Amino acid sequence: MEHEPPAARRPAAGTLRGAIVTGAGSGIGRACALALGEAGYGVAVGDLDAAAAAATVRLLEERGSDGVAVVLDVGRRDECRRLAGVALERWGRVDALVANAGVQLSAPLERTTDEDWDRVLATNLKGAAFCAEAVMPAMLERRSGAIVFVSSVNAVVGSAEMPVYDASKAALVGLTKSLAVRLGEDGIRVNAVAPGATITEFHLRRAANAGMTEEELRARAGGYGVLGRPAEPAEIAAAIRFLAGDEGSFVTGQLLLVDGGAALRGAPG
């Protein structure tokens, strides 16, 4: 399922660099899509939520960028290949992948189920790997490209109540290093970003449902990290745009903490 702008407005294949962002219907993913659009990429907006993906495409178009919405479950290898195919058909190339789609689970280990493990790993780890696998042929053919996995500060500083989530995000770091070694000689860079606490639309909605204003939410989050505040999605997206773009051309196999210094204090909160 894809959202298409009028044919007259579509750029000819090969005239734009192509990017894919998963989980781009909101939050950090949407901010990444907009940041890459501003940097001159056409963006394939992947998300489970058709309406959210279409809304991101509309924002891209309003800012003069090109985008296409693709509804998919990243935990399915065939759907990740379809996503890559949409980008290739539209722009003739895939220059950047931001594997951002993820789910969070808060539960101690003894209360997690087989279904919990399967759901979190299918999206957070397998989904990222499947998307990377799907774009590799096009990147290998051009001998260039950048893959950015969205990990978490929890990958390096554990949280007692989030073992499954933490494990999935830590595994992305290993995947990053493995693929960086595998693909480096072919001109493909692979990195990961580890965001700290970030206030997204999801958190604002959840706060509103609990009767909390945005100001109250931000006040409660005050004191996070050494900068004393949570991030905005655009701040995480700026780091991802750096790693995905030409400015990060000599960076590969790295985990970039974008956590306001939270890890320095030995805890993610």
C-alpha positions as CSV (number, residue, x, y, z in Angstrom):
1,M,0.0,0.0,0.0
2,E,1.6,3.3,-1.1
3,H,0.7,6.9,-1.1
4,E,1.6,8.5,-4.4
5,P,1.7,12.2,-5.3
6,P,0.5,13.3,-8.7
7,A,2.6,11.8,-11.5
8,A,3.5,15.3,-12.8
9,R,5.2,16.1,-9.5
10,R,7.3,12.9,-9.3
11,P,11.0,13.3,-10.1
12,A,12.6,11.2,-12.9
13,A,14.4,8.1,-11.6
14,G,18.0,8.9,-10.8
15,T,17.5,12.6,-10.3
16,L,17.3,12.3,-6.5
17,R,19.3,10.3,-4.0
18,G,17.0,7.7,-2.4
19,A,16.5,7.0,1.3
20,I,14.4,4.6,3.3
21,V,13.3,5.3,6.8
22,T,11.3,2.8,8.8
23,G,9.0,3.7,11.6
24,A,8.7,7.1,9.9
25,G,5.1,7.8,10.6
26,S,5.9,9.7,13.8
27,G,8.6,10.6,16.3
28,I,12.3,10.1,15.5
29,G,11.4,8.3,12.3
30,R,9.4,11.2,11.0
31,A,12.1,13.7,12.0
32,C,14.6,11.6,10.1
33,A,12.5,11.5,7.0
34,L,12.1,15.3,7.1
35,A,15.8,15.8,7.7
36,L,16.8,13.6,4.8
37,G,14.2,15.3,2.6
38,E,15.7,18.7,3.4
39,A,19.2,17.2,2.6
40,G,18.0,16.4,-0.9
41,Y,16.9,12.8,-0.6
42,G,13.7,11.3,-1.8
43,V,12.3,9.3,1.1
44,A,10.4,6.0,1.2
45,V,8.4,6.3,4.4
46,G,7.9,2.9,5.9
47,D,5.4,2.4,8.7
48,L,2.7,0.0,10.0
49,D,0.3,2.9,10.2
50,A,-0.9,3.9,6.7
51,A,-2.4,7.2,7.9
52,A,0.8,8.2,9.8
53,A,3.0,7.3,6.9
54,A,0.8,9.3,4.5
55,A,1.0,12.3,6.9
56,T,4.8,12.2,6.8
57,V,4.7,12.2,3.0
58,R,2.5,15.2,3.0
59,L,4.9,17.0,5.3
60,L,7.7,16.1,2.9
61,E,5.8,17.4,-0.1
62,E,4.9,20.6,1.7
63,R,8.6,21.3,2.2
64,G,9.4,20.6,-1.5
65,S,10.7,17.1,-1.0
66,D,9.6,13.8,-2.6
67,G,8.3,10.9,-0.6
68,V,6.3,7.7,-0.9
69,A,4.5,5.9,1.9
70,V,4.9,2.2,2.2
71,V,2.9,0.2,4.7
72,L,4.8,-2.8,6.0
73,D,5.7,-5.0,8.9
74,V,9.5,-4.9,9.1
75,G,9.5,-8.3,10.8
76,R,8.6,-9.8,7.4
77,R,11.6,-10.3,5.1
78,D,9.4,-10.1,1.9
79,E,7.9,-6.8,3.0
80,C,11.3,-5.3,3.6
81,R,12.3,-6.4,0.1
82,R,9.1,-4.8,-1.3
83,L,10.0,-1.5,0.5
84,A,13.4,-1.5,-1.1
85,G,11.8,-2.2,-4.4
86,V,9.5,0.8,-4.1
87,A,12.5,3.1,-3.5
88,L,14.5,1.6,-6.4
89,E,11.6,2.0,-8.8
90,R,11.0,5.6,-7.8
91,W,14.6,6.9,-7.6
92,G,16.7,4.2,-9.2
93,R,18.9,4.0,-6.2
94,V,19.0,3.5,-2.4
95,D,21.7,5.7,-0.9
96,A,20.6,5.6,2.8
97,L,18.7,3.3,5.1
98,V,17.6,4.4,8.5
99,A,16.3,1.3,10.3
100,N,14.3,3.0,13.0
101,A,11.1,0.9,13.5
102,G,10.9,-0.5,17.0
103,V,8.7,-1.5,19.8
104,Q,9.3,-1.1,23.5
105,L,8.4,-3.5,26.3
106,S,8.6,-2.8,30.0
107,A,8.5,-6.0,32.1
108,P,11.0,-7.9,34.3
109,L,12.5,-11.0,32.7
110,E,10.4,-13.4,34.8
111,R,7.2,-11.9,33.5
112,T,8.1,-11.9,29.8
113,T,6.5,-14.4,27.5
114,D,7.6,-16.2,24.4
115,E,5.3,-13.8,22.5
116,D,7.1,-10.8,24.1
117,W,10.5,-12.0,22.9
118,D,9.2,-12.8,19.5
119,R,7.5,-9.5,19.0
120,V,10.4,-7.3,20.2
121,L,13.1,-9.2,18.4
122,A,11.1,-9.5,15.2
123,T,10.8,-5.7,15.0
124,N,13.9,-4.3,16.7
125,L,16.5,-6.8,15.5
126,K,15.2,-8.9,12.7
127,G,13.4,-6.0,11.1
128,A,16.6,-3.9,11.0
129,A,18.5,-6.9,9.6
130,F,15.9,-7.6,7.0
131,C,15.8,-4.0,5.8
132,A,19.6,-4.0,5.6
133,E,19.6,-7.2,3.6
134,A,17.0,-5.8,1.3
135,V,19.0,-2.7,0.4
136,M,22.4,-4.4,0.1
137,P,22.1,-5.5,-3.5
138,A,21.4,-2.0,-4.8
139,M,24.2,-0.5,-2.6
140,L,26.7,-3.2,-3.6
141,E,25.9,-2.5,-7.3
142,R,26.7,1.2,-6.8
143,R,29.5,0.4,-4.3
144,S,28.2,3.2,-2.0
145,G,25.6,3.7,0.6
146,A,25.0,4.2,4.3
147,I,23.0,2.2,6.8
148,V,22.1,3.6,10.2
149,F,20.5,1.5,12.8
150,V,18.5,3.2,15.6
151,S,19.6,1.5,18.8
152,S,19.2,3.0,22.3
153,V,21.2,4.3,25.3
154,N,19.8,1.1,26.9
155,A,22.2,-0.9,24.7
156,V,25.1,0.3,26.9
157,V,23.4,1.1,30.2
158,G,20.8,-1.4,31.3
159,S,17.4,-0.8,32.8
160,A,16.1,-3.3,35.3
161,E,12.6,-3.4,33.9
162,M,13.4,-3.7,30.2
163,P,15.6,-6.7,29.6
164,V,14.1,-7.8,26.3
165,Y,14.2,-4.3,24.8
166,D,17.7,-3.7,26.1
167,A,18.9,-7.0,24.6
168,S,17.4,-6.2,21.2
169,K,19.0,-2.8,21.1
170,A,22.4,-4.2,22.3
171,A,22.2,-6.8,19.5
172,L,21.9,-4.0,17.0
173,V,25.4,-2.8,18.0
174,G,26.8,-6.3,17.1
175,L,24.9,-6.2,13.8
176,T,26.4,-2.8,13.1
177,K,30.0,-3.9,13.6
178,S,29.5,-7.1,11.6
179,L,28.0,-5.4,8.6
180,A,30.5,-2.6,8.7
181,V,33.3,-5.1,8.4
182,R,31.5,-7.1,5.7
183,L,30.6,-4.1,3.6
184,G,33.3,-1.6,4.1
185,E,35.5,-2.6,1.1
186,D,32.4,-2.1,-1.1
187,G,32.1,1.5,0.0
188,I,29.1,0.9,2.3
189,R,29.1,2.4,5.8
190,V,27.1,1.0,8.7
191,N,26.6,2.8,12.0
192,A,24.2,3.0,14.8
193,V,22.8,5.8,16.9
194,A,21.8,5.4,20.5
195,P,19.2,8.0,21.5
196,G,18.4,8.8,25.1
197,A,15.0,10.0,26.3
198,T,13.2,11.8,23.6
199,I,9.8,13.5,23.7
200,T,7.7,12.4,20.8
201,E,4.1,12.6,19.8
202,F,3.6,9.2,21.5
203,H,4.8,10.6,24.9
204,L,2.7,13.7,24.5
205,R,-0.5,11.7,23.7
206,R,0.2,9.4,26.6
207,A,0.7,12.3,28.9
208,A,-2.5,13.9,27.7
209,N,-4.5,10.7,28.3
210,A,-3.2,10.7,31.8
211,G,-4.3,14.3,32.3
212,M,-0.8,15.8,32.1
213,T,0.0,18.9,30.1
214,E,3.1,19.1,27.9
215,E,4.6,21.5,30.3
216,E,4.1,19.1,33.2
217,L,5.6,16.2,31.1
218,R,8.7,18.3,30.3
219,A,9.1,19.4,34.0
220,R,8.9,15.7,35.0
221,A,11.6,14.9,32.5
222,G,13.8,17.7,33.7
223,G,17.2,16.6,35.1
224,Y,17.7,13.9,32.4
225,G,21.3,13.3,31.6
226,V,23.9,15.9,32.2
227,L,22.2,18.4,30.0
228,G,19.2,18.3,32.3
229,R,16.5,17.6,29.6
230,P,15.2,15.0,27.1
231,A,15.9,15.3,23.4
232,E,13.6,16.6,20.7
233,P,13.2,14.2,17.7
234,A,15.0,16.6,15.4
235,E,18.1,16.5,17.6
236,I,18.3,12.7,17.1
237,A,17.6,13.1,13.4
238,A,20.4,15.5,13.0
239,A,22.9,12.9,14.2
240,I,21.4,10.3,11.9
241,R,21.5,12.6,8.9
242,F,25.2,13.2,9.6
243,L,25.9,9.4,9.6
244,A,23.8,8.8,6.6
245,G,25.2,11.6,4.5
246,D,28.4,12.8,3.0
247,E,29.5,14.5,6.2
248,G,30.0,11.1,7.8
249,S,31.9,9.7,4.9
250,F,34.8,8.3,7.0
251,V,32.7,6.9,9.9
252,T,31.7,3.3,10.0
253,G,31.1,0.6,12.6
254,Q,30.4,3.1,15.3
255,L,27.7,3.6,18.0
256,L,27.0,7.3,18.5
257,L,25.4,8.1,21.8
258,V,22.9,10.9,21.4
259,D,21.7,10.8,25.0
260,G,22.4,14.2,26.6
261,G,25.2,12.5,28.6
262,A,22.8,10.1,30.4
263,A,25.1,7.2,30.1
264,L,27.8,9.1,31.9
265,R,25.7,8.8,35.1
266,G,25.4,5.1,34.7
267,A,21.7,4.9,34.2
268,P,19.4,5.7,31.2
269,G,17.1,7.8,33.3
